[in-house]
């Protein structure tokens, strides 16, 4: 009997260890715990009844079960009501792309064909996954794809073909919306080696606009190459050439374009095409046939004043199939009737004619110019302009004379000098002023005057004083004074006179 309480104590200890497990569950909740878990806490707190009334171990399990279920009740009680979930808007249905553009053959040899194309103009709302290239032998309707996986490139090489087969080729653009309408080559492609691709060698002078005058002969030779013999065709503005007006003669090396007498209707864009199998080369020739323009549609005198007449005119109805480069305006005196050109190569459509003779009456006419020359006819003014005689009194303009008066000012001062006894010395300076200043030279503040030992000169503002063979007493301060009615200016320098060196005296 005493051995039975031991397992009860163990179960009580285990219950104490298990009781804290449910306790932390309500701790983080901000709201108070519900009434149901309250009796669960004091139950394990009294171990005495468990010892007094020993129970089998199997009966202790129901006491431990309620705490395990207790944390679920508050969680379910606090759960917010579920919100109604709206069904998502379905995406728009996928649309296939438009047909691929400009499908053409790049290369052909004896076992493969290379084709290229441009992406479709319209991709759609679901993008573009790639392209499928399909072929079908001519004469059969069995189309099959040659690429197992979609290609994203706009160029594909169809390999492992049999020489001599003629293949119809088409390309389909694929996306989630399905396949686009197929882009199909117009002609079947012959699988064989092309020895020499066609090439047009258009002369350099034909690569720009080729201009000829009406009535001139046009004879153009355009060489080409290709093997086997290329097929040559010509079109004008996208339409077949009228062989009654244009003669085309083809040889195995060139094509001759000949018009006996050019007319303006022969102007246009001519296209030459040489083709070998599925390869072709094209070149364009722009031909412009021009002639002299017609005269201006009208010309009139707008105003007359003084010796001037204002004219205006309008563009010609016929420009000669080329741009108008200018106008020529002429005048004629009614007394003589002789025409004289007053404006030539004039670009504007209004002008003022000046320097007309007083008392005379004038009429005017205009010619049109283009690269062919001047129009044969001219448009003449319906009216005339008379230059009236009026009393003219010439009033010379009044000009305010500029005051050039200026006090003397030395622009180059005197510089200190040294001279040798018996050798001439010269002092120089320059002065400006208006009226011309009077120049005086002084030595040690004393006016030199007309001393023959000194030579004074003043030319164009350059003042000089030459001292002839100075002696020991000619040294000192020399001053030049310039003076006029507006003021005076002084400039000075020192002159030192030295004895000559005697080499023999030094030796002694």
C-alpha angles and dihedrals in degrees: 000000000000089000094065099069090062096073090044090056089049091052091048091052090047089049090052090050092048096045096072090058097076093038098074092053096077093037098084093045112102093212124072117268116262122259096255100071093050098087090048093072101055093045096076091037092077109063093165098082088049090058095041094051106037113205131190119267091247091063094056092067096073090054090056096046099071094060090056092055096041098082091058094061097061092043092054092044093053098045111117119235114271115258122230111261115221118220112251119250108258115241118250114269116268116257127207120239127254122263118293113256136238100004109190145155118260101177141000130190135160095285109021145040124208117207132181136187144169127254118268118274091233119042097178130216097298102056129233123291099185145279137288118213114207131187135193127187113241112265095028132084095214107122116186134175116246097196117068092199127039114267119220093195121093091225129067136178114217103208138188097038127154118253111248097026119128111220131198109209132196137170128215125195114221133204136146088284091062134251126335124231106284123258105222130191112246094227134033116256119234111221104226140108115276108215098201125007117225116264131178115212100203112194115248095243090058094054089081131046110305110215126195134168123246112275096022122126119248118205116167126174115200116186124209139172138211141132128251096036108287122231111238124208134172132204134181117214088341094308130101115271120259101241090200090069103027124044117207120191119181129196130177091271109028147015122229118214111197134178117174098202117009120225131188091252088063090070115109146089113301119195125201119200127189117189135190113182105306095343123090141167126206134196131182128220119195110206121191121186111197138181140176114302127241122254122271113286092239143348128196142176108247102181143352125205134155108328093336137095125192117215134190130187139173135233119276121260090231119042095183092251092290139077121287109246100188150309136261118218122198134183132205131195110226090222094063104016091215117143122225127185113239100168129027131181087007113170103195126076097228131054144169117231111207140181095049120165117261115246095017129112120227138194126194139207136188134214127198123230133203135157090286092057139257123338115262094230132045134210114238126206114254093219134041135230122231119200105220123222110240133171108265123198116187115219112189113221117257115238125192109230115236116242107233094177112135136164116241115278128179111229094182117034128211117268126217111259139190123210137186123237110263095019123101118250128200131201120201137190138150131227138180134197143127127268092036107270124236113244123217128178122210134189115207089344092308120117110244094208118173097341106154091217089070127058115202123196134175118184124164091338095311109124120195135178118196118197111203114221097331120215132209092279096051094080120101142087116326121197132192116204124194119191138174136155092285098053145292140263134203134203127179142187140177124249119200119194116204133192116249117254116250110206093196092055092053092054091054 
